[in-house]
Amino acid sequence: MGEQKRKEAAKTEFIFGKKNYKFMLIGLGVIALGFILMSGGGSDDPNVFNPEIFNWRRIRLAPGLVLLGFGIEVYAILLNPNKK
């Protein structure tokens, strides 16, 4: 009898719900997309300057996506999964 009560008391419950994990994966994907867009633009020859590193995609879009992804992650953590 005591063992059955311990099993019921030790029943594990996740902190986050399914909805939280969905938003976390979406946020992680947006962050990864931002870092992918930030990559590249370098030159093969270190003596040659490539102005592609200063284009709009790498300076404005990619960091904005990373910040948006972090915002989605914060929302996913604070989201109440039990609220209907």
Secondary structure, 3 states (H helix, E strand, C coil): CHHHHHHHHCCCCCCCCHHHHHHHHHHHHHHHHHHHHHCCCCCCCCCCCCHHHHCHHHHHHHHHHHHHHHHHHHHHHHCCCCCC
